[in-house]
Amino acid sequence: MSGQEVDGFEPSADEVPSFDRRYREMLGAGLDLLDQGVTVFDADLRMVAWNKTFLRLLDFPESLAQAGGSFEDFIRYNAERGDYGPGDPDAQIAERVARARSFEPHVTERVRPNGQILSIRGFPLPHQGFITVYTDITGQRHSQAQAARYQAELEAHIRSRTDALTRANVELTTAVESNKAITCALRRSEQRLREITDAIPAAVAYFDREWVYRYANKGYAEWFGWSASDVEGRHIREVTGQEVFAIVSPWVSRALAGERVAYEYTLTGRDGMPAQARSTLVPDMGPDGTVIGCYVHSVDVTETRRTLAALAQAQKMEAIGQLTGGLAHDFNNMLTVVIGNLVALKENHPDDPLTENFVEPAMHAANRGAELIRRLLGFARRQPLEPKPVEVNELILGMSKLIRRSLPGTIAVSTASREPCLVAMVDAHPLENALLNLALNARDAMPNGGELRIESSLEHLSPAAAADLEVLPGDYVQIAVSDNGMGMDGSTMARVFEPFFTTKQFGSGSGLGLSMVYGFVKQSGGGVRIRSRQARGTTVALLLPSVAEAEQPDTLPAGAQVHEADLAGKLVLLAEDDADVRTVVRMQLAELGCAVVEAESGAEAADMVENIPAIALVISDVVMPGAMDGRALARFVRRFRPDLPVVLMSGFAETRADLLDDPDLPLLSKPFSRDKLLAALRPLAA
């Protein structure tokens, strides 16, 4: 952590150890205040951070937790004391260590020998690190069991009360004098029943065959905005409202016909947000077998449905990510060949009129294909971003000019900001594309004209609000793009971020616009809010991580430009298994004045590095057949000839951190032009 600024203060070299120690002490003290256990392990499964709650929850000795400590030591400690049950401790240790090395996100529960129940959630970090959160949910599980017991007790109590009423009716025909005593007993029973049902975490009610409520506990009444005493004696339609009544009435009819039914419905909660409930209707049978009413048991399942929806969205993102990641390499290789040959054809025949008629459209189409691959990878969060501090207000003002030119004159464009300076940590180019994408969607929603408004503000997300967006609590820069167009209905809103989903006519849209905006924002560590009402318009709000005011970038030092002439005569080793790609890159290198030797595999390239001292540069694809790929070749060159520059090419979406421990290793993303190749080689030409 040394060398970082804290509160605008940059420690001197003498103060760095003290600064690091204070930083670690503050971080440790903060983690120890959490009531959840936390551990962070790096890519080698060495401990980076922890808190005392973790040691307490799992009964680990403090001596076991040390910076750099092995993950395997904790597993071995558990296995040897029997936490994993009977079995071979070495096998148990090997299984868990192997699972940890996969760095896959997971959520599980474990019951310790002492009966303690732990929820264990693990999430991968950059550089293949891993953070795990341990939560003691023993009390929660006990509460759930207790609620089940309460429900069983309630049903038994209801049956008991029905039997008591039946017996009372028989007794009333023979003993009028006992009426007062029975009435008092019933009142006491009802009071106890109400106290019990009011205490359980569920909504309970009873209505008769006339669809009139005869009983409702406190939770049921408050669910619809009533008090328990006001619900009794009212019709179901009056209590629930017409919208909910239209949904539940078919189920009520089936229940009054003698069928036990369960269903879900949505209503507007007391906070104004949609809420979902699951209800079970149990028919109440009279002595003659006819239905005299129904018992209602309802539970709020809003959070459960939100969790399932978030999981489904994450699975869709993972599926499209795996698909695009695999296809990107092959497509980018093909586009490298196409673009390279088209550029060569254009440069070799500059005066040929056919060049403009045929080559230019082909170049345009190939570049559009490369852009589509980048957009797909951006949606799947597999396209590497280069986030930097960006002054959002300036970016919006600059984009507003382009947006005005892109929209018809019937649409008015306005911008506004609640803060004079808003700086977000984001890649500016994808953000500009996202704003343009939203503006074009708004244009399509306003075919007869309207108003487009782009507004920026600083928003603070509470823990609850951050959880809904699956981000960390804190300050975020919000960019809200609003229109007063046609809006969307509920079914469209539910699928608006799905890839390839579109409401436009066939051929008018790819269905990737909003899904790519969503993927880019999530990849940037932010979230997306969307509100829409039919015939009223739509607002899409992008929330991006906020940072302190950005510093002005340093100017380039004098003499930083290097010309093609500096590459003339250099012997370049080109390692690429695809013959067509190799031909195009060799041609580009030759046009830069380089001599080229070629290798089809990493092993062949390594042999040339050993035996040809004249090699001045190495350009290698990342993915190559055999045991030595581009990464391994770069490591070999670093060891064998440390002064020999290496440039890697990739059709995948790797970042530099994925390739080597060396963050300065140049990486060329396929497809690339000769100018991009020259830009990558310039710093290495001297």
N, C-alpha and C positions, 0 to 999 in steps of 0.2 A: 504493500500500500504506500510505500515511500514515494515521494515526488508528487503526490496528488495535492491539489489545493483544497483547503477547508475554510469556508466562510471568507473567501477572497484572500487568504493568507497562504503564501508559498514558503514552506520551511527551508531554511538554509541546509547545506550539507551536514553541518554539525548537529542540526536539530532533527534530522530525519529519524534516527533511532528513537528519540523521545517521542516524536510525532507518531511513528508506527506503533510504539507501545501504548500511547494514549488512545490511538484509533482502535487497536485490538481490545484494550480494556473497555472502551465505550461499547464496542460491538458485543463483547462477551457479556457485559452487564445488561445490555438491552435484550439479548437472547435469553438470559436467565430470568427475565421478568415474564416471559411467555409461559402460559400454563400448558403448552404443548412442547413435546420434545422435538428437537431439531438437530439433524446432522448433515454435514456437507462433506462429500468425498470427491477427490479429483479423478481424473481419467485412469490413474493407477490404483484406484481404490485406497488412497491414503487420506486420512482424516484432515480436513481443512478447518472445520468449525463445528461446535456443538454447544449445548447448554446443559445446565444442571438438571433441568426437568427430564431430559432424555436419560441421564444416569439414574434418576430416581424412579422413573416409570419402569425401567427394565432391570432395576437392582444391579447396576454395574458399579464396580468400585471406581473411585475417581482416578486411581492410578492407571486404569486402563485407557482413559481418554487423554491422548497427547497429540499435539500437532504432528502430522506425518504418520500417526499410528495406522496400522493395517486394519482394513475392514474384516479380514479373516480372523484377527484376534478376537473381535467381538463375537463372531459366529462360533468360534471354537469355545469361548467361555460359555455361551449358551448351551452348546451341544454337550459339553462335559458335565454341566450341572443338570442335564435332562430336560431342558426347556422344549426340545423338539420331540420328546417322547422316546419310546424304545427304537432301537436301530443302531446302525454303525455310525459313530460320531464322525469319522473321516468322510463317509459317504454323504452325510448330512451337510458337512462343511463344504465339500466340493460342489454339491448341487446348488447351494445358496450363493456361493462365490461366483459360479458360472452364470447363474441367473442375474446377479448384480452386474457382471461385466457386459451384459447385453444393453444396459442403460436404457431399458424400455420403461415408460411410465406405467405405474401400477397402483391399484388401490386394493387393499386386502385387510382382513381382520385376523387377529391371532389371540387365542385364549391361552394365557399363561398357566402353569401348573397351580398357581395360587388362586385361580378363578378370575383373575383380572383380564378384561377384554380390551385389546388395543386395536385402534384403527391406524393402519400404516399406509401412507400415501407417498409415493416417490415420483419425482419429476426430473428429467434430464436437464442439464445446464450446458451452456456453451463449453466447447473443448471437452465434451464427453464427461463433464462432472455430473454429480447427482446430489440432489437435496431430498431428504426424507423427513416427513413430519409424523410424529407419533402422538396420538390422542387417546386418552383414557375414556372409553365409552361404556365402562362397566355400569355406571349409574344410568346412562341412557337406555341400555338394554334391559336393566332391571325395571326402569320406568315403563318400557314397552310391555314387559311381561306383566307388570302390575296393571297396566291398562287392559290387557287381555283378561286378566282375572276379574277386573271391575266389570267388563262387558259380560262375562259369563255370569257374574253375580247379579248383574242387572237383568239378564234374561231369566235367570232362576227366580229373581224377585218378582218379575212381571208374571211368570207362570204361577208363582205362589199367590200373588194378588188376585189373579183370575180365578184360581181355585177357591180362594177365600170368599170372593164375591159370589161365586156359584153356590157355595155352602150357605152364605148369608141369605141368598134368595130363598133357598129351601127352608131355612130356619124362620124367615119372615112369615111364611104361610102358616107356621105352627106356633110361633111365639112372637106376637106383636110387641110384648113387653120388653123383649131384648133389642128392639130397634135402636134405642138411644145408645146402648153400649156398643152395638155393632158400628153405628155411625161414627162414634168417637174413635173406635179402633181403625176404621177406614181412613179417617182424617190423619191419625198418627202415621199410618202406613204411607199415605200419599206424601206427607211431609218428609218422611225418611227417604221415600223414592225420589222426590225432587232434590233433596240434599245430595243423594248419591249421583243422580244423573247430572246435576250441575257441576259436580266435582270432576267427572271424567272428561278427558280431552276429545270429546266427540259431540256431534249435534244429534239430539234424540227428540222425536215427536211422535204423536199418535193422532190419526184422523179417522173419522167414522165413514160409513158408506155414503153419507151425504157430502163428502169431500170437505168436511168442516173439522178444524183442529180441535181436539179435546185436551191435548197436552203438548207442551214444548218445553224443553229445558232451556237454561239461560244461553248456552252456546248456539242452539238452533235459532232462537228468537233474534239474537244479535247478528247472526249471519245475514238476515234479511232486514236488519235495521229496526227491529221491534223489541219490546220488552216481553218477557214470558207471559205476563198476565194479559197483555193486549192481544197475543196470538190466539189464545183459547177462545173458541166461539166464532172465529173468522174463517171464511172460505179460503181454500188454497190459492185461488187466483188473486185474492186481495192481499195475501201475505207475501207471495213470491213475486208478484208483478206479472204483467201479460207476457213479457219476453220469456221468462223462465217457465211460466205456466204452459206456454205452447210446446216447450221441450218435454216437460215432465208428465203432461196429461196422458199421453198414450201409455206410459209406464204405470201410472196410477190406475188406469182402467184395467190393465192386465193384473195388477196386484189385487184389486177388488173382485176380480174374477177367480181368485184363488191361487194365483201363481206368484211364487217368490221371485223378485226381479232385482237386478242391480244395474245401474247406469251412471253416466257422468254428464255433467252439464257445466256451462260457463256463465258467470254473471259478473257484474261490475262490483268490486269490493268496496269497502268503506274508504279505502285510500284512492279510489278512482281508477285503479288498475284492474285488468281482467283477473278473475280468480276461478279456479276449477274445483268442483266438489264431486265426490263419488258417494252415491246413496244406495242403500239397500232397503227394499220394502218387504216386510214380512206380514202376510195376511193374518188377521185375528179371527179365528173360527169360533162361532157360537156353538152351543150344545147340540143344535140340530145340524151342524155341518155347514151352515151358511157363513159367509164372510160378513162380519159386523164392523170391521175397520182394518186399519193397517198400522204397524209400527214402522217408524222411519229411523234409520241409523245413517248419518252422513259424516264424512271426514273431508278435510281440506287437503287436496292432492296437488295444489299449485306448484309447490317447490319440487315435488317428485316429477311432475311433467316438465318443468324447466330443466331439471337435471337430465332427463331423458332426451330432451330436445338438444341440449348442449352436447351430449354424447353422440347423438346422431349426426350433428353438424361436424363434430371432430372426426367421426368415421368417414364422412363424405370427403372432408379435406385430406385425410390420410390416403383415401382411395385414389383421388385425382392426383395427389402428389406422387404416389407410386407410379401411376400411369404416365404422367408427364415426365417424370424423372428418367424413366427408361427410354421413352421415345425421343427425348431431347437430344441425346447423344447422336443417334442415327440421323435425325433430321438436320442437326447442325453440321455434321460431316458432309451430308449431301449438299446443303446450302453453301458450305465453304467451297466445294468444287464448282457449283453453279456460278456463284458470285465471282470467284477468282477467274474462271474462264471468260465470263462476260466482260469483266474489266479488261482482261488482256485483249479480247477481241475488239473492244471499243478503242483502246489505246493504239492497237496495231493498224486499225482502219479508221482513223479520225475523220477522213474526208468522204467516206463511203456513205451515201444517203440512206442505204439500208440499215446502217447502224442505229440511226435515230428512230427508224420505223419498227425495228425488230428487237434490237438489243436493249434500248431504253425501257420499253414495257416489261421485258423479261427481268431486267435489273430491278425495276420497281416491284414486280411480283415477288422476286426472291427476297428483297429487303422486307416486304410485308410478311413473308413467311417467317423470317428471323424474328421480327417484332412480335408475331403471334406466339412463337415459342417462348420468348421472354415474358410475354403477358401470362401465358399458361403457367410458367414457372413462378411468376409473381403471385398468381392466385394460389398456387399450391404451397406457397411460402418456401419454395426451393430456389428461387432466384436470389443470389446474394445482393443485399442492399448495402449502400454506403451512407449510413445516417450521419448527418452533420447538423450543428445548430443552424436553424433556418429562421429568419425573421418572417413570420407568417403574413403579417400585414403587407409587407413589400411584395411577397410572392403573389398574394391575392390581387393586389393592384396591377401587377404585371400581367397576370392571367386574365383579368377582366377585359383588357383590350382585345386579346385573342378571342375570348368568349363572345364579346359583342360582335366581332366580325363573323363568328361562326353561327350566330342566331339571326333569324329574320327580324326585320324592323318592327314587327308587331309585338315583339317581346322586349320589355324594358329590363335592363340589368342595373342593379344597384349593389353597393358594398357598404359595410359598416363594421366598426370594431369598438368593443367596450374598453379596450386597453390600448395605450399608446405604443406599447412594445410587447409582442408575443413571440417567444422563441421556442420552437419545438425541435426535438432531436429526431430528424427524419431525413430520408433521401428525397431531395427536392424534385427530381424528374418524375418519379412515380407519383408523387403528390400532385404535380401539375397535371399528369395524365388522369388522375382520379377526379380532380375538379372538372376537367374538360368532359370526362365521361358522364359525370353527374349533370353537367349543364346540358349535354346532348339528350340525356334521358328526360330532363325537364322540358326541353324543346318539344320532344315527341308527345309529352303529356299536355302540351298547350298548343294544339293545332290552330286554334283561332286567336292566338296571342295571349299575353298575360305578363306577369312580372316574375323575374328571377332575382333572388336576393341571396348574397353571400355574406355571412356575418361571422366574425371571429370573437372569441371571448376566452377568459381563463376560468376553468371549472375545477372545483375541488370535489373529488369523489370520496364519499364516506365508505367505510368497509362494506356496507350493504349494497350500495350502488356499484362499487367496484366488483363485488362478487357477481352481480347480474351480468356485467360486461366481461367477466373473467380476466380482470386486470388487477394490478396492485392499487391500493388506496393512495391518494395524493393529488397533486395538481396536474391538470391536463389542458392543453390548448385545444379548444373546440372550434371547428369550422363547420358551420351549418349552412347547407345549400337548400333553399326553400323555393317552391313554386306554388302557384294557385291554379294548378291544372286539374286533370280528371281525378287524381288520387287513385288509391288501390283498395280492393275489397280484402276481406280477411283471408281468403284462400290464396290470393296473390302475395299478401304480406308474409304468410307462413312459408313461402317458397322463394322469396325475393333474392336470397343469397345463394340459392342452389346453382351449381354450374350447369350451363346450357339451358336453363329455364328462361323463356322469354314469352312475352305477351304480344310481341310484334309479329307482323306477317312473315311468312317464310321468305328468307332471303334478305330481310330488313335488319336482322341483328343476330349475333352469334349466341346470345344468352350468357356471355361471359363478363359483361360490363360491371354490374354490381357485385358479382362474385369475386372479380379481380380486385375491385376496390376493397371489399371485405378482407380478402387475403393479404393485400398490401398493408392495410392498417393493423391487422392482427400480427403480421410479421414485424411491424414496427413497434410492437409492444403497446398498442392502443386498442380501442374498441369503436363500434359503430352503433349509433342509435338511429332508428327510423320511425317516424310517425306519419300516418297518412289517413285522410278521410275522403271518401268519394265525393267528387264535385267540390271539394274544398282545397285540395292540394296535398303536397308531400314535403316533408323536411327530412333530409339525411344529414346527420351530424357525425363528423369524424373527430374522435378524441385521440390526440397524440401526446406522448410524454413531453412535459414542459421542462425547460432547462433555463439557467440564468442567461442573461443577455449575451449573445454571441460576440466573440472577438473578431476583429477584422483579420482575414487571412493574410499571412505574410506574402510579400511580393517575391517573385522569382528572382534569384540572384543573377547578377550579370554573367553573361556567357553560358546560360543554362541551355541554349538552343544548340542542338547537334545536327549537322546536315547529313544527307545520304552519303556524301563523299567520305565521311568517317568510317563507313562500313565497307568501302571498296577494298577488295583484296582479302577480306576476312574469310577464313575457312570455317564454315558452319556445319556442324553435325545435325542432321535432321532425322529424328526417330519417330516414325509414324507407321502403323500397321496397315492403314487404308491406302492402297496404291494411288487412287485418284486424288485423295487429299494431299498425299506426298508430292504428287506431280504439281498441283497448284501452288503449294507452299514453296517448292523448289523454284518454280518459275518466278514467284514474287521475290524470293531471295536473290535470284540471278538479276532481276531488274534493279535491285538495290546495290548491285556490284559485288555480291558475295559469291565465293566458290562454295559448292555444296557437296558433302558426302552423305549417303543415305543409309539408314538402318531400318529393318522391318520389325525389330523387337528390342526390348531393353537389354537383353544379354548381348546381342550383336552390337548395340551402341556402346555398352560398357567395354567391350573388347576393342572397339575403335578408339575410345578415350585412352585406353592403356597404351595403344601401339601407334597412335598418330599424334605426336607432340604439337603439330601445327594447328590443330583444332583450336579455334579462338572462341567459339560460342556453341552451346548445345541447345537445340530446340526439340522438345519431346512432347508427345501426346501423353496424357495422364493414364488412359486406359489402353494397355497393350497386352497381347497374349504372353503366356509364360509366367515364370515366377517373378520376373523383374518388370514392374510397370514403371510409369513415369516418376512416381514418388520414390520408388527404390532406386531408380537411376539417378535422381537428383541427390539422394543421400550418398550414393557411391561416388559421384563426382565431387561432392563436398569433402569426402574423406581422401580420395585419391589425388585430386587436383583442386585444392580449395580456392585457387585464384581463377578457375574456369567458370565464367558466367553460365547460368542455366535459366531458360525460359520454358514454362510448361503451357501446353494447349489443352483445352478441355471442351467437350460438347455437353458435359453435364453442368450442374449448377454449383460446383464446389466454390468455397471461398479459400482465400490464401491460408487461413488457419486450418482448413481441412487437409491441406497438402503436406505441409512440413512445419516443423517448429520455427522455421525462418519466416517471419512475417514480411520480409522484403523480397521474397521470391516472386518474380513477375509471373502473372497468369493471364493468358490470352483466351478469351471466351470465343468459341466458334459460333457462327462464322465471323471472320474478321477480314478487313481489307488490307491492302498493302500499307496504307497510311497507319493503321492500327499496329501492324507488325513493326513498322519503322518506329512508332512511338514506344513500343515495348523494348526495342533494341537500342534506342538512342542512349539511355543511361549506361549501357554496357559497352558502347563502342570505343570509348576512350582507352 
